[in-house]
Amino acid sequence: MLTMLNTRRSLVALAAALAAVTVLPACSVTRGQSTVGEYIDDTTITAKIRAAFVESERVDASSIKVETLDGEVLLSGFAKSEAEKTAAEMIARNTAGVRLVNNGLVVRS
């Protein structure tokens, strides 16, 4: 009984791994990237920037959208002031793996 349970768990883990290997390359092709590694790196960069926004008292994370492609970050949405816009850009620039930041934030009073 225990052996059958361990075998079942192993098969489920193998199926999940195969599904991930099958799905991730499709995502990278859709995004125009060449490797799964680049897709994962971009996703990690985006997540780190969003987390830093949430932790920051200078940036309203809910008003800013972050997109990353090949290490280039696009910030879009709204900032309450030039100071917030600049702070968001600096947080993004100081994130590991970021090559370039395009700050498309619009200051809204």
TIMI-686951 format. One record per residue: x, y, z of N, C-alpha, C in turn; residue in one letter. Coordinates in steps of 0.02 Angstrom, whole numbers, plus 50000, padded with zeros to 5 digits. Layout:
! residues N
@n.c1 X, n.c2 Y, n.c3 Z, ca.c1 X, ca.c2 Y, ca.c3 Z, c.c1 X, c.c2 Y, c.c3 Z, rest a
...
This chain:
! residues 109
@n.c1 50041, n.c2 49940, n.c3 50000, ca.c1 50000, ca.c2 50000, ca.c3 50000, c.c1 50043, c.c2 50063, c.c3 50000, rest m
@n.c1 50095, n.c2 50065, n.c3 50043, ca.c1 50139, ca.c2 50122, ca.c3 50048, c.c1 50179, c.c2 50131, c.c3 49984, rest l
@n.c1 50201, n.c2 50076, n.c3 49954, ca.c1 50239, ca.c2 50078, ca.c3 49892, c.c1 50196, c.c2 50106, c.c3 49835, rest t
@n.c1 50133, n.c2 50085, n.c3 49833, ca.c1 50087, ca.c2 50108, ca.c3 49781, c.c1 50075, c.c2 50184, c.c3 49789, rest m
@n.c1 50070, n.c2 50208, n.c3 49851, ca.c1 50060, ca.c2 50278, ca.c3 49864, c.c1 50122, c.c2 50319, c.c3 49842, rest l
@n.c1 50181, n.c2 50294, n.c3 49857, ca.c1 50243, ca.c2 50327, ca.c3 49836, c.c1 50249, c.c2 50328, c.c3 49760, rest n
@n.c1 50230, n.c2 50274, n.c3 49727, ca.c1 50232, ca.c2 50271, ca.c3 49654, c.c1 50184, c.c2 50322, c.c3 49625, rest t
@n.c1 50125, n.c2 50326, n.c3 49654, ca.c1 50075, ca.c2 50374, ca.c3 49629, c.c1 50101, c.c2 50446, c.c3 49636, rest r
@n.c1 50131, n.c2 50462, n.c3 49693, ca.c1 50159, ca.c2 50529, ca.c3 49704, c.c1 50214, c.c2 50544, c.c3 49654, rest r
@n.c1 50255, n.c2 50494, n.c3 49640, ca.c1 50309, ca.c2 50503, ca.c3 49592, c.c1 50282, c.c2 50517, c.c3 49522, rest s
@n.c1 50229, n.c2 50481, n.c3 49503, ca.c1 50199, ca.c2 50491, ca.c3 49438, c.c1 50167, c.c2 50560, c.c3 49432, rest l
@n.c1 50135, n.c2 50582, n.c3 49486, ca.c1 50104, ca.c2 50649, ca.c3 49486, c.c1 50158, c.c2 50702, c.c3 49479, rest v
@n.c1 50213, n.c2 50695, n.c3 49516, ca.c1 50269, ca.c2 50743, ca.c3 49511, c.c1 50299, c.c2 50743, c.c3 49441, rest a
@n.c1 50307, n.c2 50685, n.c3 49412, ca.c1 50334, ca.c2 50681, ca.c3 49344, c.c1 50287, c.c2 50714, c.c3 49294, rest l
@n.c1 50222, n.c2 50702, n.c3 49301, ca.c1 50173, ca.c2 50733, ca.c3 49256, c.c1 50175, c.c2 50810, c.c3 49262, rest a
@n.c1 50180, n.c2 50834, n.c3 49324, ca.c1 50183, ca.c2 50907, ca.c3 49334, c.c1 50246, c.c2 50936, c.c3 49303, rest a
@n.c1 50303, n.c2 50902, n.c3 49310, ca.c1 50365, ca.c2 50926, ca.c3 49281, c.c1 50361, c.c2 50927, c.c3 49204, rest a
@n.c1 50332, n.c2 50875, n.c3 49176, ca.c1 50324, ca.c2 50873, ca.c3 49103, c.c1 50278, c.c2 50928, c.c3 49078, rest l
@n.c1 50225, n.c2 50941, n.c3 49116, ca.c1 50178, ca.c2 50994, ca.c3 49097, c.c1 50213, c.c2 51061, c.c3 49098, rest a
@n.c1 50254, n.c2 51073, n.c3 49148, ca.c1 50290, ca.c2 51137, ca.c3 49153, c.c1 50339, c.c2 51145, c.c3 49095, rest a
@n.c1 50374, n.c2 51092, n.c3 49078, ca.c1 50422, ca.c2 51095, ca.c3 49023, c.c1 50387, c.c2 51107, c.c3 48957, rest v
@n.c1 50327, n.c2 51080, n.c3 48951, ca.c1 50288, ca.c2 51088, ca.c3 48889, c.c1 50258, c.c2 51158, c.c3 48884, rest t
@n.c1 50233, n.c2 51185, n.c3 48940, ca.c1 50198, ca.c2 51249, ca.c3 48939, c.c1 50246, c.c2 51308, c.c3 48936, rest v
@n.c1 50299, n.c2 51308, n.c3 48973, ca.c1 50344, ca.c2 51366, ca.c3 48976, c.c1 50375, c.c2 51384, c.c3 48908, rest l
@n.c1 50398, n.c2 51336, n.c3 48868, ca.c1 50424, ca.c2 51357, ca.c3 48803, c.c1 50371, c.c2 51390, c.c3 48760, rest p
@n.c1 50310, n.c2 51367, n.c3 48765, ca.c1 50256, ca.c2 51398, ca.c3 48726, c.c1 50247, c.c2 51470, c.c3 48747, rest a
@n.c1 50252, n.c2 51484, n.c3 48811, ca.c1 50246, ca.c2 51553, ca.c3 48835, c.c1 50303, c.c2 51596, c.c3 48808, rest c
@n.c1 50363, n.c2 51570, n.c3 48807, ca.c1 50419, ca.c2 51610, ca.c3 48784, c.c1 50415, c.c2 51624, c.c3 48710, rest s
@n.c1 50389, n.c2 51577, n.c3 48671, ca.c1 50381, ca.c2 51588, ca.c3 48600, c.c1 50329, c.c2 51642, c.c3 48589, rest v
@n.c1 50275, n.c2 51640, n.c3 48628, ca.c1 50223, ca.c2 51689, ca.c3 48622, c.c1 50249, c.c2 51759, c.c3 48637, rest t
@n.c1 50292, n.c2 51764, n.c3 48686, ca.c1 50319, ca.c2 51829, ca.c3 48706, c.c1 50377, c.c2 51850, c.c3 48662, rest r
@n.c1 50399, n.c2 51809, n.c3 48616, ca.c1 50453, ca.c2 51827, ca.c3 48571, c.c1 50521, c.c2 51817, c.c3 48601, rest g
@n.c1 50527, n.c2 51777, n.c3 48653, ca.c1 50591, ca.c2 51764, ca.c3 48684, c.c1 50618, c.c2 51698, c.c3 48659, rest q
@n.c1 50683, n.c2 51689, n.c3 48668, ca.c1 50714, ca.c2 51629, ca.c3 48640, c.c1 50719, c.c2 51571, c.c3 48688, rest s
@n.c1 50718, n.c2 51584, n.c3 48754, ca.c1 50727, ca.c2 51528, ca.c3 48800, c.c1 50678, c.c2 51532, c.c3 48858, rest t
@n.c1 50668, n.c2 51474, n.c3 48890, ca.c1 50627, ca.c2 51471, ca.c3 48950, c.c1 50660, c.c2 51510, c.c3 49006, rest v
@n.c1 50726, n.c2 51507, n.c3 49009, ca.c1 50764, ca.c2 51542, ca.c3 49060, c.c1 50751, c.c2 51617, c.c3 49059, rest g
@n.c1 50749, n.c2 51646, n.c3 48999, ca.c1 50735, ca.c2 51718, ca.c3 48994, c.c1 50665, c.c2 51734, c.c3 49018, rest e
@n.c1 50617, n.c2 51692, n.c3 49002, ca.c1 50548, ca.c2 51702, ca.c3 49025, c.c1 50546, c.c2 51701, c.c3 49101, rest y
@n.c1 50579, n.c2 51653, n.c3 49131, ca.c1 50580, ca.c2 51647, ca.c3 49204, c.c1 50616, c.c2 51707, c.c3 49235, rest i
@n.c1 50671, n.c2 51728, n.c3 49206, ca.c1 50708, ca.c2 51787, ca.c3 49230, c.c1 50663, c.c2 51849, c.c3 49229, rest d
@n.c1 50628, n.c2 51860, n.c3 49175, ca.c1 50584, ca.c2 51918, ca.c3 49169, c.c1 50528, c.c2 51915, c.c3 49221, rest d
@n.c1 50500, n.c2 51856, n.c3 49231, ca.c1 50447, ca.c2 51848, ca.c3 49281, c.c1 50474, c.c2 51863, c.c3 49351, rest t
@n.c1 50535, n.c2 51841, n.c3 49364, ca.c1 50566, ca.c2 51853, ca.c3 49429, c.c1 50579, c.c2 51928, c.c3 49439, rest t
@n.c1 50604, n.c2 51961, n.c3 49388, ca.c1 50617, ca.c2 52033, ca.c3 49392, c.c1 50552, c.c2 52070, c.c3 49407, rest i
@n.c1 50499, n.c2 52054, n.c3 49371, ca.c1 50434, ca.c2 52087, ca.c3 49381, c.c1 50410, c.c2 52076, c.c3 49453, rest t
@n.c1 50416, n.c2 52015, n.c3 49477, ca.c1 50393, ca.c2 52000, ca.c3 49546, c.c1 50434, c.c2 52038, c.c3 49598, rest a
@n.c1 50500, n.c2 52043, n.c3 49587, ca.c1 50542, ca.c2 52079, ca.c3 49635, c.c1 50524, c.c2 52154, c.c3 49636, rest k
@n.c1 50512, n.c2 52183, n.c3 49578, ca.c1 50494, ca.c2 52254, ca.c3 49575, c.c1 50427, c.c2 52265, c.c3 49609, rest i
@n.c1 50378, n.c2 52223, n.c3 49595, ca.c1 50312, ca.c2 52231, ca.c3 49626, c.c1 50317, c.c2 52224, c.c3 49702, rest r
@n.c1 50357, n.c2 52177, n.c3 49726, ca.c1 50366, ca.c2 52167, ca.c3 49798, c.c1 50398, c.c2 52229, c.c3 49828, rest a
@n.c1 50448, n.c2 52258, n.c3 49794, ca.c1 50481, ca.c2 52318, ca.c3 49819, c.c1 50433, c.c2 52377, c.c3 49821, rest a
@n.c1 50388, n.c2 52381, n.c3 49772, ca.c1 50337, ca.c2 52434, ca.c3 49772, c.c1 50291, c.c2 52427, c.c3 49833, rest f
@n.c1 50270, n.c2 52366, n.c3 49846, ca.c1 50226, ca.c2 52354, ca.c3 49903, c.c1 50259, c.c2 52373, c.c3 49969, rest v
@n.c1 50324, n.c2 52357, n.c3 49975, ca.c1 50361, ca.c2 52373, ca.c3 50036, c.c1 50376, c.c2 52447, c.c3 50043, rest e
@n.c1 50379, n.c2 52483, n.c3 49988, ca.c1 50397, ca.c2 52553, ca.c3 49989, c.c1 50340, c.c2 52596, c.c3 50014, rest s
@n.c1 50357, n.c2 52646, n.c3 50054, ca.c1 50307, ca.c2 52695, ca.c3 50076, c.c1 50302, c.c2 52752, c.c3 50026, rest e
@n.c1 50347, n.c2 52755, n.c3 49978, ca.c1 50348, ca.c2 52810, ca.c3 49930, c.c1 50309, c.c2 52795, c.c3 49866, rest r
@n.c1 50287, n.c2 52731, n.c3 49857, ca.c1 50256, ca.c2 52711, ca.c3 49795, c.c1 50190, c.c2 52676, c.c3 49809, rest v
@n.c1 50138, n.c2 52693, n.c3 49771, ca.c1 50073, ca.c2 52659, ca.c3 49776, c.c1 50073, c.c2 52602, c.c3 49726, rest d
@n.c1 50088, n.c2 52542, n.c3 49751, ca.c1 50095, ca.c2 52483, ca.c3 49707, c.c1 50032, c.c2 52467, c.c3 49668, rest a
@n.c1 49974, n.c2 52484, n.c3 49694, ca.c1 49912, ca.c2 52467, ca.c3 49659, c.c1 49899, c.c2 52509, c.c3 49597, rest s
@n.c1 49935, n.c2 52564, n.c3 49590, ca.c1 49924, ca.c2 52609, ca.c3 49532, c.c1 49975, c.c2 52601, c.c3 49477, rest s
@n.c1 50024, n.c2 52555, n.c3 49487, ca.c1 50078, ca.c2 52549, ca.c3 49439, c.c1 50081, c.c2 52478, c.c3 49412, rest i
@n.c1 50083, n.c2 52473, n.c3 49346, ca.c1 50089, ca.c2 52408, ca.c3 49313, c.c1 50162, c.c2 52399, c.c3 49292, rest k
@n.c1 50188, n.c2 52338, n.c3 49302, ca.c1 50257, ca.c2 52322, ca.c3 49285, c.c1 50258, c.c2 52266, c.c3 49234, rest v
@n.c1 50293, n.c2 52276, n.c3 49179, ca.c1 50303, ca.c2 52225, ca.c3 49128, c.c1 50377, c.c2 52220, c.c3 49113, rest e
@n.c1 50402, n.c2 52158, n.c3 49104, ca.c1 50473, ca.c2 52149, ca.c3 49089, c.c1 50480, c.c2 52103, c.c3 49029, rest t
@n.c1 50524, n.c2 52122, n.c3 48983, ca.c1 50540, ca.c2 52082, ca.c3 48924, c.c1 50614, c.c2 52089, c.c3 48910, rest l
@n.c1 50649, n.c2 52033, n.c3 48912, ca.c1 50722, ca.c2 52032, ca.c3 48900, c.c1 50760, c.c2 52080, c.c3 48946, rest d
@n.c1 50738, n.c2 52086, n.c3 49009, ca.c1 50771, ca.c2 52129, ca.c3 49057, c.c1 50753, c.c2 52202, c.c3 49052, rest g
@n.c1 50710, n.c2 52220, n.c3 49004, ca.c1 50687, ca.c2 52288, ca.c3 48997, c.c1 50620, c.c2 52295, c.c3 49031, rest e
@n.c1 50614, n.c2 52343, n.c3 49077, ca.c1 50555, ca.c2 52352, ca.c3 49117, c.c1 50514, c.c2 52412, c.c3 49091, rest v
@n.c1 50449, n.c2 52402, n.c3 49086, ca.c1 50403, ca.c2 52456, ca.c3 49068, c.c1 50359, c.c2 52469, c.c3 49128, rest l
@n.c1 50360, n.c2 52530, n.c3 49153, ca.c1 50315, ca.c2 52552, ca.c3 49206, c.c1 50259, c.c2 52592, c.c3 49174, rest l
@n.c1 50197, n.c2 52575, n.c3 49190, ca.c1 50141, ca.c2 52612, ca.c3 49164, c.c1 50089, c.c2 52620, c.c3 49219, rest s
@n.c1 50045, n.c2 52667, n.c3 49209, ca.c1 49994, ca.c2 52681, ca.c3 49260, c.c1 50001, c.c2 52753, c.c3 49283, rest g
@n.c1 49983, n.c2 52765, n.c3 49347, ca.c1 49980, ca.c2 52833, ca.c3 49372, c.c1 50021, c.c2 52841, c.c3 49436, rest f
@n.c1 50052, n.c2 52899, n.c3 49442, ca.c1 50087, ca.c2 52918, ca.c3 49503, c.c1 50054, c.c2 52981, c.c3 49529, rest a
@n.c1 50056, n.c2 52991, n.c3 49595, ca.c1 50025, ca.c2 53049, ca.c3 49626, c.c1 50069, c.c2 53112, c.c3 49621, rest k
@n.c1 50134, n.c2 53100, n.c3 49608, ca.c1 50181, ca.c2 53157, ca.c3 49605, c.c1 50242, c.c2 53137, c.c3 49565, rest s
@n.c1 50282, n.c2 53188, n.c3 49547, ca.c1 50346, ca.c2 53174, ca.c3 49514, c.c1 50391, c.c2 53133, c.c3 49559, rest e
@n.c1 50388, n.c2 53146, n.c3 49624, ca.c1 50430, ca.c2 53109, ca.c3 49672, c.c1 50412, c.c2 53035, c.c3 49672, rest a
@n.c1 50348, n.c2 53019, n.c3 49668, ca.c1 50327, ca.c2 52948, ca.c3 49666, c.c1 50349, c.c2 52916, c.c3 49600, rest e
@n.c1 50343, n.c2 52953, n.c3 49546, ca.c1 50364, ca.c2 52928, ca.c3 49480, c.c1 50439, c.c2 52913, c.c3 49481, rest k
@n.c1 50478, n.c2 52958, n.c3 49508, ca.c1 50551, ca.c2 52949, ca.c3 49512, c.c1 50568, c.c2 52891, c.c3 49559, rest t
@n.c1 50534, n.c2 52886, n.c3 49615, ca.c1 50547, ca.c2 52832, ca.c3 49663, c.c1 50533, c.c2 52764, c.c3 49631, rest a
@n.c1 50479, n.c2 52759, n.c3 49593, ca.c1 50462, ca.c2 52696, ca.c3 49560, c.c1 50516, c.c2 52677, c.c3 49509, rest a
@n.c1 50539, n.c2 52726, n.c3 49472, ca.c1 50592, ca.c2 52713, ca.c3 49423, c.c1 50657, c.c2 52690, c.c3 49457, rest e
@n.c1 50675, n.c2 52723, n.c3 49512, ca.c1 50736, ca.c2 52705, ca.c3 49548, c.c1 50732, c.c2 52635, c.c3 49578, rest m
@n.c1 50674, n.c2 52617, n.c3 49604, ca.c1 50665, ca.c2 52549, ca.c3 49631, c.c1 50675, c.c2 52499, c.c3 49575, rest i
@n.c1 50645, n.c2 52512, n.c3 49517, ca.c1 50651, ca.c2 52466, ca.c3 49460, c.c1 50724, c.c2 52462, c.c3 49437, rest a
@n.c1 50757, n.c2 52519, n.c3 49430, ca.c1 50827, ca.c2 52520, ca.c3 49406, c.c1 50874, c.c2 52482, c.c3 49453, rest r
@n.c1 50860, n.c2 52484, n.c3 49517, ca.c1 50903, ca.c2 52452, ca.c3 49566, c.c1 50887, c.c2 52378, c.c3 49578, rest n
@n.c1 50843, n.c2 52350, n.c3 49538, ca.c1 50826, ca.c2 52280, ca.c3 49543, c.c1 50873, c.c2 52238, c.c3 49500, rest t
@n.c1 50899, n.c2 52185, n.c3 49529, ca.c1 50947, ca.c2 52142, ca.c3 49494, c.c1 50917, c.c2 52115, c.c3 49429, rest a
@n.c1 50956, n.c2 52117, n.c3 49376, ca.c1 50935, ca.c2 52090, ca.c3 49311, c.c1 50904, c.c2 52141, c.c3 49264, rest g
@n.c1 50889, n.c2 52201, n.c3 49289, ca.c1 50858, ca.c2 52252, ca.c3 49248, c.c1 50911, c.c2 52286, c.c3 49205, rest v
@n.c1 50900, n.c2 52286, n.c3 49139, ca.c1 50946, ca.c2 52318, ca.c3 49093, c.c1 50926, c.c2 52390, c.c3 49076, rest r
@n.c1 50860, n.c2 52401, n.c3 49074, ca.c1 50834, ca.c2 52466, ca.c3 49053, c.c1 50765, c.c2 52475, c.c3 49084, rest l
@n.c1 50748, n.c2 52537, n.c3 49102, ca.c1 50682, ca.c2 52553, ca.c3 49128, c.c1 50651, c.c2 52606, c.c3 49084, rest v
@n.c1 50592, n.c2 52592, n.c3 49058, ca.c1 50552, ca.c2 52640, ca.c3 49020, c.c1 50496, c.c2 52663, c.c3 49067, rest n
@n.c1 50500, n.c2 52725, n.c3 49090, ca.c1 50452, ca.c2 52750, ca.c3 49139, c.c1 50396, c.c2 52786, c.c3 49102, rest n
@n.c1 50340, n.c2 52751, n.c3 49095, ca.c1 50282, ca.c2 52779, ca.c3 49062, c.c1 50229, c.c2 52802, c.c3 49110, rest g
@n.c1 50248, n.c2 52813, n.c3 49173, ca.c1 50200, ca.c2 52834, ca.c3 49224, c.c1 50176, c.c2 52904, c.c3 49209, rest l
@n.c1 50112, n.c2 52916, n.c3 49219, ca.c1 50082, ca.c2 52982, ca.c3 49210, c.c1 50068, c.c2 53010, c.c3 49279, rest v
@n.c1 50090, n.c2 53072, n.c3 49291, ca.c1 50078, ca.c2 53104, ca.c3 49355, c.c1 50007, c.c2 53133, c.c3 49354, rest v
@n.c1 49969, n.c2 53112, n.c3 49403, ca.c1 49900, ca.c2 53133, ca.c3 49409, c.c1 49891, c.c2 53166, c.c3 49477, rest r
@n.c1 49865, n.c2 53228, n.c3 49479, ca.c1 49857, ca.c2 53261, ca.c3 49543, c.c1 49793, c.c2 53241, c.c3 49577, rest s
